[in-house]
Amino acid sequence: MSKVLKKIIISLSSIILTLAILAGILLIVVTHDYSGAKPVSVLNCTNPHISKTGKPMISAHRSGAGIAPENTMMAFKNIIENQDRFQIDIFEFDLQITKDDEIILLHDETLDRTSNSREIFKIKNAKVHNYTYEELRKLNMGENFTNSKGEKPYQGLKGDALLDDLKIVRLDDVLDYLDNYKNFNFIMEIKDDGALGKKAADRIYEILLEKNVLQRTIIGTFHNKITKYLDQYYPDVYRSASVKEVIGFYLDSLLNIKRKNSHYKFVALQIPDEDYVVKLGTTRLINYAHKHNIAVQYWTINSKKDVKDLAKKGADAIMSDYPDMVYETLNSL
């Protein structure tokens, strides 16, 4: 081997080693809360969705999907009727618009996973917008719910045997029911996109105003067109950051870029802890958000360890399928 070739190989090896070290450092930076920082004070924050109790707010994800059939009236009643055992602060749920312009609760794009729609409608992948509210009320939304014992206690219920609390439910009815109790906050996600999503946004805004819960609600969506629509037509809506905005905010926090609070159009980050390439459950990110009057709400946190970790770091809300577990965990700290 010639001396020139040896020098080239050594130089390339040095470059590769340097790049590997830099990549390793970058990986540590983006995936770990290495700073050891403590949560900053939030006493001067005016955002009502930032927790000032020293503990995160508790949010029932899909209204408590782990302990009752998700997004049903039964799920809401399960939490309300068990307030002597555990309590929550926020109900989180998903919204879609029907063929006759009713706003109902459903997470998935289709009705298959949570209901007996294949049996009732005789097709696969039935979608909400193709049916009226009354047609959708024929479905058993607890069909596939599995309890902690591995049982499906509501499977097979239909017709006259179907419990009313297991039928698909409207946003109006949920808010009317909860109005009899304490002033809960809400996290609502618009699932529809395009023209349907815009129509859903219009109707949701009307309902929130009518029920006087607009300021207690954060609206989220994964659709950029709907985010822009909300900003253009409903600037008084509290909304969460879009995926693109989360990425930008993360980079801002990483580089500690100084921004005016008015730079950000959202009031909350609704993000996972570490489901993505980078770790978002860090004190650094939470502190940066609080300095800009932005709340940080984490989903979907179903382990005691993660609840304790995020509480220590200063999270404002923890969304969980098991709000009873979160309540017990936070009250044991």
C-alpha positions, -999 to 999 in steps of 0.1 A, spaced: 0 0 0 14 34 -10 21 61 16 -4 84 -2 -32 58 1 -23 52 38 -26 90 44 -60 91 27 -73 61 47 -60 77 80 -76 110 71 -109 94 62 -109 73 94 -103 105 114 -132 122 97 -155 93 102 -145 91 139 -151 128 144 -185 126 127 -194 96 149 -184 115 180 -204 145 169 -234 123 161 -232 107 195 -231 141 212 -261 153 192 -280 121 200 -274 127 237 -285 163 234 -318 155 216 -327 124 235 -318 131 271 -327 157 297 -290 160 306 -291 195 320 -303 187 355 -323 219 354 -351 225 378 -386 237 367 -389 275 364 -415 294 383 -449 297 366 -464 322 391 -463 350 365 -478 329 337 -513 340 326 -521 309 305 -549 292 324 -538 258 311 -504 260 329 -506 242 362 -497 263 393 -503 236 419 -469 220 417 -484 189 401 -497 182 365 -534 184 358 -549 150 351 -565 144 318 -587 114 309 -575 104 274 -604 95 252 -624 101 284 -606 72 302 -602 46 274 -585 20 297 -613 19 323 -645 23 301 -654 22 264 -636 52 249 -654 84 240 -688 71 253 -712 86 278 -704 56 299 -668 67 301 -678 102 313 -702 88 339 -676 63 351 -653 92 361 -680 114 375 -696 86 396 -662 77 410 -650 111 422 -648 98 457 -620 74 445 -602 96 419 -606 130 403 -595 146 370 -591 181 357 -594 176 319 -614 155 296 -597 147 263 -617 134 233 -620 134 195 -646 149 173 -660 142 138 -690 155 118 -719 133 107 -738 134 74 -764 156 91 -738 180 106 -739 167 142 -706 167 161 -700 133 176 -671 116 196 -649 91 177 -611 88 175 -605 65 145 -610 73 108 -634 44 106 -659 28 130 -645 -7 128 -622 -9 158 -645 3 185 -680 -7 173 -700 -35 156 -703 -13 124 -694 -42 101 -724 -62 114 -748 -33 115 -738 -15 83 -727 -46 64 -695 -30 51 -658 -26 62 -643 8 71 -676 27 76 -670 64 81 -689 88 103 -696 114 76 -715 89 55 -742 84 82 -767 105 101 -765 107 139 -796 85 142 -781 58 120 -749 59 140 -769 55 172 -776 19 162 -739 10 169 -725 -5 201 -695 17 208 -684 -7 236 -684 -38 214 -646 -44 216 -638 -28 250 -616 -51 271 -615 -47 308 -586 -53 332 -597 -90 335 -595 -95 298 -632 -96 294 -655 -79 268 -685 -72 290 -705 -53 264 -698 -74 233 -729 -85 214 -753 -59 227 -776 -45 201 -811 -34 194 -833 -31 226 -804 -46 247 -780 -19 238 -774 5 267 -780 41 258 -746 51 274 -729 28 249 -744 45 218 -724 71 199 -726 105 217 -728 141 206 -706 169 219 -737 188 230 -749 160 252 -715 155 268 -712 192 277 -747 193 290 -741 163 312 -708 177 326 -723 212 332 -739 197 363 -705 192 379 -673 212 384 -657 233 357 -636 208 338 -612 218 311 -613 201 277 -589 190 250 -607 184 218 -592 171 186 -608 177 152 -603 145 132 -618 156 99 -598 174 72 -607 195 42 -642 208 38 -655 184 64 -629 196 89 -638 233 83 -675 225 87 -667 206 119 -647 236 132 -676 260 125 -700 238 144 -676 231 173 -670 268 178 -707 275 179 -712 248 205 -683 259 227 -697 295 227 -732 283 234 -721 261 263 -697 288 276 -666 265 276 -645 282 249 -619 295 273 -617 261 291 -610 243 258 -579 236 238 -586 225 202 -560 204 184 -557 189 149 -531 171 129 -543 188 97 -525 220 87 -555 233 66 -577 231 97 -550 248 118 -548 277 93 -586 278 92 -589 282 129 -563 309 130 -581 328 102 -617 326 113 -615 318 150 -585 337 165 -601 336 200 -598 298 200 -571 283 223 -553 257 201 -524 234 204 -493 234 182 -493 216 149 -467 190 141 -447 215 121 -449 240 150 -438 214 175 -407 208 155 -399 245 152 -405 250 189 -383 221 198 -354 235 178 -360 269 193 -358 254 228 -327 234 219 -309 265 207 -325 287 234 -336 312 208 -351 344 223 -387 348 210 -415 372 219 -445 354 233 -466 367 204 -443 347 180 -462 315 189 -499 312 179 -506 282 201 -512 280 238 -501 244 244 -478 217 232 -497 184 232 -469 159 227 -456 124 235 -428 119 260 -404 100 238 -423 83 210 -404 101 183 -367 103 174 -361 131 199 -371 130 236 -397 157 242 -402 150 279 -374 172 292 -372 200 318 -354 221 292 -384 220 268 -409 226 296 -390 255 310 -387 271 276 -424 267 270 -433 282 304 -410 312 297 -432 318 267 -465 313 286 -472 279 268 -485 248 285 -470 214 280 -494 184 280 -482 149 275 -499 119 259 -505 89 263 -489 83 297 -499 49 310 -471 40 334 -465 52 370 -428 57 363 -435 81 334 -461 100 355 -436 105 383 -409 115 358 -430 141 340 -444 155 372 -408 161 385 -400 179 353 -429 204 355 -454 190 330 -487 209 330 -510 179 322 -507 142 318 -532 125 294 -538 89 303 -561 60 295 -559 53 332 -567 86 350 -573 67 382 -537 55 381 -524 90 375 -544 103 404 -531 77 428 -495 82 416 -495 119 419 -511 118 453 -484 94 465 -456 119 457 
